[in-house]
Amino acid sequence: MIQEFLKTRTFTGDLCKPLQLEDFVIQPVEFVSPTKWHLAHTTWFFEVFVLTKFSKDYKLYNADYPYLFNSYYEAKGDRVMRTDRGNLSRPSVEEIFNYRSHVTNALSKLLDSNPNHNELLSIVDIGIHHEKQHQELLLMDIKYCFGHNPLFPVYEESFDEQSSQEKNQNWHSVKEGLYKIGHFGKGFCYDNETEAHQVFLQEFKIRDGLVTNGEFLEFIEDGGYKDPLLWHAEAWDWIHAENINYPMYWQKKEKGWFEFTLNGLKPLNLDHILSHVSYFEAAAFAQWKGYRLPTEFEWEIAQEKFDWGKRWEWTESAYTPYPNYKKAAGALGEYNGKFMVNQKVLRGGSALTSSHHTRKTYRNFFHPHMRWQQSGVRLAK
């Protein structure tokens, strides 16, 4: 546990190495958080949920930090509004790294002296995966900031967003029947992956290849964004209100289509995997193709038939609790359960997801219009 904790903490710092000091503090829109805030919030999580509970002599590093770096845990008190995170020019980036070092050292000593404390280890495990989530969010937010900078700065020339895939696009059949869904057995999972239960599925087919840029460009050129028959009513209102005509990070120039990536603005590769589309766009495209999106249950049962983890994949499923789902007691119960409304489930993972973080039962979730996460499309019928 100590090794995994230290490895996770170190990797977060490594993600920041390509950044300039000014990159740590910007917040161009509400849903994007500054890098400095991610560094502090993940540290606050370990300090408040672990150290203050299990370390008798521990004192808060700074009494103001719980107010500055709490995210949405109402049970943990007041906090800075999400829209104001970019206003925190102080504390400095250097001071936040000092804060991280202080908490990392204190928690390492606590773990070393309590190697068999099950409750402690369980919460630290959640904290590790919580930080892995924020590692992905940190990259998503950096990409948004850089992708909306008129200079389109490069984060890292060698960064691989895993854009390629096998060109074969095969359909796989799954027979109707009862199937077991959800996490069971050993290993970490979030509470929203439980309890394991049975679902009945009709016979269906699912494609092993994700939708490519080239396929989606055909949708655009065929007037897909202009056909009201392809779109949900709310989606139709959204694309007009926000003037949506192509995926996030695409640009049309005199020389053709371009796409912004973490290694810069590049000509659009038609064979690369589509990314950064909303559920609204994914559903409209699927309908244009004459297919549909898979449900999260279909995805989970069929996932052994295809290569996943390159893009978070939109499903047709609403984010709701499983049968007999129970939220954890106290503030940790706010981690997942409070968001089970008005959101769609994504499955799989992406090139921005940290290693050893996803599994076939992992349930990610976003509002249907969001697309700054690295989301893609898999088709079913």
C-alpha positions as CSV (number, residue, x, y, z in Angstrom):
1,M,0.0,0.0,0.0
2,I,2.9,2.4,0.8
3,Q,4.5,1.7,-2.5
4,E,1.3,2.2,-4.5
5,F,0.6,5.4,-2.5
6,L,4.1,6.9,-3.1
7,K,4.0,5.8,-6.8
8,T,0.7,7.6,-7.3
9,R,1.8,10.7,-5.6
10,T,5.0,10.8,-7.6
11,F,3.2,10.3,-10.9
12,T,1.0,13.3,-10.2
13,G,4.1,15.5,-9.8
14,D,5.6,14.0,-13.0
15,L,2.5,15.0,-15.0
16,C,3.3,18.6,-14.0
17,K,6.9,18.6,-15.2
18,P,6.1,19.9,-18.8
19,L,4.2,22.9,-17.4
20,Q,5.3,26.5,-16.9
21,L,4.5,28.2,-13.7
22,E,1.7,30.3,-15.3
23,D,0.0,27.0,-16.5
24,F,-0.8,26.0,-12.9
25,V,-3.3,28.6,-12.1
26,I,-5.6,29.2,-15.1
27,Q,-9.3,28.3,-15.1
28,P,-10.9,29.3,-18.4
29,V,-14.4,27.8,-17.6
30,E,-16.2,26.5,-14.6
31,F,-15.8,22.8,-15.2
32,V,-12.0,23.1,-15.6
33,S,-9.9,23.3,-12.5
34,P,-6.4,24.7,-12.2
35,T,-3.6,22.3,-11.9
36,K,-2.6,23.8,-8.6
37,W,-6.1,23.1,-7.3
38,H,-5.8,19.4,-8.3
39,L,-2.5,19.1,-6.5
40,A,-3.9,20.6,-3.4
41,H,-7.3,18.8,-3.4
42,T,-5.9,15.3,-3.7
43,T,-3.6,16.2,-0.8
44,W,-6.5,17.6,1.2
45,F,-8.4,14.3,0.7
46,F,-5.6,12.3,2.4
47,E,-5.2,14.9,5.1
48,V,-8.9,15.2,6.0
49,F,-10.1,11.7,5.5
50,V,-7.1,9.8,6.7
51,L,-4.6,11.8,8.8
52,T,-7.0,13.8,10.9
53,K,-8.9,10.5,11.6
54,F,-6.2,8.0,12.3
55,S,-3.2,10.0,13.4
56,K,-3.8,11.2,17.0
57,D,-1.1,13.9,17.0
58,Y,-1.7,15.3,13.5
59,K,-2.5,18.9,13.0
60,L,-3.8,20.5,9.8
61,Y,-1.0,21.9,7.7
62,N,-3.0,25.1,7.3
63,A,-6.4,25.8,8.8
64,D,-7.6,27.6,5.7
65,Y,-6.9,24.7,3.3
66,P,-10.1,22.6,4.1
67,Y,-12.1,25.6,2.9
68,L,-9.9,26.3,-0.2
69,F,-9.5,22.7,-1.4
70,N,-12.7,20.8,-0.5
71,S,-14.5,20.0,-3.8
72,Y,-18.2,19.0,-3.1
73,Y,-18.2,17.3,0.3
74,E,-21.0,19.1,2.0
75,A,-20.4,17.1,5.2
76,K,-16.9,18.5,5.4
77,G,-18.0,22.2,5.6
78,D,-17.9,25.3,3.5
79,R,-15.7,25.6,0.5
80,V,-14.6,28.0,-2.3
81,M,-17.1,28.1,-5.2
82,R,-16.0,26.0,-8.1
83,T,-16.0,29.0,-10.4
84,D,-13.5,30.8,-8.1
85,R,-10.7,28.2,-8.0
86,G,-8.8,30.2,-10.6
87,N,-8.8,33.2,-8.3
88,L,-6.4,31.4,-5.9
89,S,-3.1,33.0,-6.8
90,R,-2.1,32.3,-3.2
91,P,-1.1,30.0,-1.8
92,S,1.8,29.7,-4.3
93,V,2.5,26.7,-6.4
94,E,5.7,26.2,-4.3
95,E,3.7,26.2,-1.1
96,I,1.3,23.6,-2.5
97,F,4.2,21.3,-3.4
98,N,5.4,21.8,0.2
99,Y,1.9,20.9,1.4
100,R,2.0,17.7,-0.7
101,S,5.4,16.7,0.7
102,H,4.2,17.2,4.2
103,V,1.1,15.1,3.9
104,T,2.8,12.4,1.8
105,N,5.5,12.0,4.5
106,A,3.0,12.0,7.4
107,L,0.8,9.4,5.7
108,S,3.7,7.2,4.8
109,K,4.7,7.1,8.5
110,L,1.1,6.4,9.5
111,L,0.9,3.4,7.1
112,D,4.3,2.1,8.2
113,S,3.1,2.0,11.8
114,N,-0.3,0.5,11.1
115,P,0.3,-2.1,8.4
116,N,-2.8,-4.2,9.3
117,H,-5.4,-1.5,10.1
118,N,-8.2,-2.5,7.6
119,E,-10.3,0.6,7.8
120,L,-7.2,2.8,7.3
121,L,-6.0,0.8,4.4
122,S,-9.5,0.8,2.8
123,I,-9.7,4.6,2.9
124,V,-6.1,5.1,1.7
125,D,-7.0,2.7,-1.2
126,I,-10.0,5.0,-2.1
127,G,-7.6,8.0,-1.8
128,I,-5.1,6.4,-4.2
129,H,-7.8,5.8,-6.9
130,H,-9.3,9.3,-6.2
131,E,-5.9,10.7,-7.1
132,K,-5.7,8.6,-10.2
133,Q,-9.0,10.1,-11.2
134,H,-7.6,13.5,-10.7
135,Q,-4.5,12.6,-12.7
136,E,-6.8,12.1,-15.7
137,L,-8.8,15.2,-14.9
138,L,-5.5,17.2,-14.7
139,L,-4.7,16.1,-18.2
140,M,-8.2,16.8,-19.4
141,D,-8.0,20.3,-17.9
142,I,-4.5,21.1,-19.3
143,K,-5.7,20.0,-22.7
144,Y,-8.7,22.3,-22.5
145,C,-6.6,25.2,-21.4
146,F,-4.0,24.7,-24.1
147,G,-6.6,23.8,-26.7
148,H,-8.3,27.2,-26.1
149,N,-5.0,29.1,-26.1
150,P,-4.5,30.9,-29.5
151,L,-0.9,29.7,-29.6
152,F,-2.0,26.0,-29.1
153,P,1.0,25.2,-26.9
154,V,2.4,21.7,-26.8
155,Y,2.1,19.9,-23.5
156,E,4.6,17.1,-24.4
157,E,5.8,16.2,-27.8
158,S,6.1,12.5,-27.0
159,F,2.7,12.2,-25.3
160,D,0.7,9.3,-26.8
161,E,-3.0,9.7,-26.9
162,Q,-3.3,6.1,-28.3
163,S,-5.1,7.3,-31.4
164,S,-4.6,4.2,-33.7
165,Q,-6.5,0.9,-33.8
166,E,-6.8,-2.1,-36.0
167,K,-8.7,-1.3,-39.2
168,N,-10.9,-4.4,-39.0
169,Q,-14.4,-3.5,-37.9
170,N,-16.1,-6.7,-36.9
171,W,-19.5,-7.3,-35.4
172,H,-19.8,-9.8,-32.5
173,S,-23.1,-11.4,-31.5
174,V,-24.2,-12.0,-27.9
175,K,-27.1,-14.3,-27.2
176,E,-30.1,-13.3,-25.1
177,G,-30.2,-14.5,-21.5
178,L,-29.5,-13.6,-17.9
179,Y,-26.0,-12.2,-17.2
180,K,-24.2,-11.2,-14.0
181,I,-23.4,-7.5,-13.8
182,G,-21.2,-5.5,-11.4
183,H,-18.1,-6.1,-9.3
184,F,-17.7,-9.3,-7.3
185,G,-14.7,-11.1,-5.8
186,K,-11.5,-9.5,-4.6
187,G,-9.9,-6.2,-5.7
188,F,-10.7,-2.6,-5.4
189,C,-13.9,-1.1,-6.8
190,Y,-16.1,1.9,-6.1
191,D,-19.4,1.6,-4.4
192,N,-21.4,2.4,-7.5
193,E,-20.1,-0.9,-9.1
194,T,-22.1,-2.9,-6.4
195,E,-24.0,-4.9,-5.7
196,A,-23.5,-7.5,-8.4
197,H,-26.8,-8.6,-9.8
198,Q,-28.5,-10.3,-12.8
199,V,-29.9,-8.5,-15.9
200,F,-31.7,-10.0,-18.9
201,L,-30.3,-9.0,-22.2
202,Q,-32.0,-9.4,-25.6
203,E,-29.7,-10.7,-28.4
204,F,-27.5,-8.0,-29.8
205,K,-24.4,-7.3,-31.8
206,I,-21.6,-4.9,-30.9
207,R,-18.7,-3.7,-33.0
208,D,-15.1,-4.4,-31.9
209,G,-13.7,-1.2,-33.4
210,L,-14.4,2.3,-32.2
211,V,-15.7,5.0,-34.5
212,T,-12.9,6.8,-36.4
213,N,-12.4,10.4,-37.3
214,G,-13.1,9.5,-40.9
215,E,-16.4,8.0,-40.2
216,F,-17.5,11.0,-38.1
217,L,-16.3,13.4,-40.9
218,E,-18.7,11.6,-43.3
219,F,-21.5,12.4,-40.8
220,I,-20.5,16.1,-40.8
221,E,-20.2,16.3,-44.6
222,D,-23.6,14.6,-45.0
223,G,-25.2,17.4,-42.9
224,G,-25.5,15.4,-39.7
225,Y,-25.4,18.5,-37.5
226,K,-28.2,20.1,-39.5
227,D,-30.7,17.2,-39.5
228,P,-33.2,17.6,-36.6
229,L,-34.4,14.0,-37.1
230,L,-31.1,12.6,-35.7
231,W,-31.1,14.6,-32.5
232,H,-32.8,14.5,-29.1
233,A,-34.8,17.6,-28.5
234,E,-32.4,18.8,-25.7
235,A,-29.4,18.0,-28.0
236,W,-30.9,20.0,-30.9
237,D,-31.3,23.0,-28.6
238,W,-27.7,22.5,-27.3
239,I,-26.0,22.4,-30.6
240,H,-27.7,25.6,-31.7
241,A,-27.3,27.5,-28.4
242,E,-23.6,26.6,-28.3
243,N,-23.0,26.7,-32.1
244,I,-21.7,23.1,-32.2
245,N,-20.7,21.9,-35.6
246,Y,-17.9,19.4,-35.0
247,P,-16.1,17.6,-32.1
248,M,-14.2,19.6,-29.5
249,Y,-10.6,20.2,-30.6
250,W,-11.4,20.0,-34.4
251,Q,-10.7,23.0,-36.6
252,K,-11.4,23.6,-40.2
253,K,-8.8,25.7,-42.0
254,E,-8.0,26.5,-45.6
255,K,-5.7,23.5,-45.8
256,G,-8.3,21.1,-44.4
257,W,-9.3,19.7,-41.0
258,F,-7.0,19.8,-37.9
259,E,-7.2,18.4,-34.4
260,F,-5.6,19.7,-31.2
261,T,-3.8,17.0,-29.1
262,L,-1.5,17.2,-26.1
263,N,1.4,17.1,-28.6
264,G,0.1,20.0,-30.5
265,L,-2.2,21.0,-33.4
266,K,-2.0,18.3,-36.1
267,P,-3.7,17.6,-39.4
268,L,-6.8,15.4,-38.7
269,N,-5.9,11.7,-39.2
270,L,-9.0,10.0,-40.6
271,D,-7.9,6.6,-39.3
272,H,-7.5,7.7,-35.7
273,I,-10.1,7.1,-33.1
274,L,-12.8,9.7,-32.7
275,S,-12.7,11.6,-29.3
276,H,-14.1,14.5,-27.4
277,V,-17.7,14.1,-28.5
278,S,-20.8,14.4,-26.2
279,Y,-23.4,11.8,-25.7
280,F,-25.7,14.0,-27.8
281,E,-23.3,13.7,-30.7
282,A,-22.6,10.1,-30.2
283,A,-26.3,9.2,-30.2
284,A,-27.0,11.3,-33.3
285,F,-24.1,9.7,-35.2
286,A,-25.2,6.2,-34.2
287,Q,-28.7,7.0,-35.5
288,W,-27.3,8.4,-38.7
289,K,-25.4,5.1,-39.2
290,G,-28.6,3.1,-38.6
291,Y,-27.3,1.7,-35.3
292,R,-27.4,2.7,-31.7
293,L,-25.1,2.9,-28.6
294,P,-24.8,-0.1,-26.4
295,T,-26.2,-0.1,-22.9
296,E,-23.6,-0.3,-20.1
297,F,-24.7,-3.9,-19.4
298,E,-24.3,-4.9,-23.0
299,W,-20.8,-3.3,-22.9
300,E,-19.8,-5.1,-19.8
301,I,-20.9,-8.5,-21.1
302,A,-19.3,-8.0,-24.5
303,Q,-16.0,-6.3,-23.4
304,E,-13.9,-9.5,-23.8
305,K,-14.7,-9.4,-27.5
306,F,-12.9,-6.1,-28.2
307,D,-9.9,-4.0,-27.2
308,W,-11.0,-1.2,-24.8
309,G,-9.4,1.5,-22.8
310,K,-8.4,3.9,-25.6
311,R,-11.5,6.1,-25.2
312,W,-14.2,6.4,-22.6
313,E,-17.2,5.0,-24.4
314,W,-20.7,6.5,-24.2
315,T,-23.5,4.1,-23.4
316,E,-27.2,4.4,-23.6
317,S,-27.6,3.9,-19.9
318,A,-28.5,6.5,-17.3
319,Y,-26.3,6.7,-14.2
320,T,-28.5,5.1,-11.6
321,P,-27.9,2.9,-8.5
322,Y,-27.7,-0.9,-8.8
323,P,-30.1,-3.0,-6.8
324,N,-29.3,-2.9,-3.1
325,Y,-26.8,-0.1,-3.6
326,K,-25.7,1.4,-0.2
327,K,-23.8,4.7,0.1
328,A,-21.0,4.7,2.6
329,A,-21.6,6.4,5.9
330,G,-20.5,10.0,6.4
331,A,-18.8,12.3,3.8
332,L,-17.4,9.4,1.8
333,G,-21.0,8.6,0.9
334,E,-21.0,11.7,-1.2
335,Y,-18.3,10.3,-3.5
336,N,-20.7,8.7,-6.1
337,G,-24.3,8.4,-4.9
338,K,-25.1,12.1,-5.0
339,F,-24.5,12.3,-8.7
340,M,-26.9,9.6,-9.7
341,V,-29.2,11.9,-11.7
342,N,-29.2,13.5,-15.2
343,Q,-26.0,11.8,-16.3
344,K,-25.0,9.1,-18.7
345,V,-22.6,6.2,-18.1
346,L,-19.3,5.8,-19.9
347,R,-17.3,2.6,-19.8
348,G,-13.7,1.6,-20.5
349,G,-11.1,4.2,-19.9
350,S,-8.9,6.4,-22.2
351,A,-5.4,7.2,-23.1
352,L,-5.5,9.9,-20.3
353,T,-6.5,7.3,-17.7
354,S,-3.8,6.3,-15.2
355,S,-2.6,2.7,-15.2
356,H,-4.2,0.1,-12.9
357,H,-7.3,2.2,-12.5
358,T,-10.1,0.8,-14.8
359,R,-11.7,-2.6,-15.0
360,K,-14.7,-4.0,-16.8
361,T,-17.2,-2.9,-14.1
362,Y,-15.9,0.7,-13.7
363,R,-18.7,3.2,-14.2
364,N,-17.7,6.7,-15.3
365,F,-20.4,9.3,-15.7
366,F,-20.9,12.8,-17.2
367,H,-23.8,15.0,-18.2
368,P,-24.8,14.3,-21.8
369,H,-23.5,17.6,-23.2
370,M,-20.0,17.3,-21.7
371,R,-17.1,16.5,-24.1
372,W,-13.8,17.7,-22.6
373,Q,-13.2,14.2,-21.3
374,Q,-11.6,11.9,-23.9
375,S,-14.9,10.2,-25.0
376,G,-15.5,8.1,-28.0
377,V,-18.2,5.9,-29.7
378,R,-18.8,2.2,-30.0
379,L,-21.8,1.0,-32.0
380,A,-24.3,-1.7,-31.3
381,K,-27.4,-3.1,-33.0
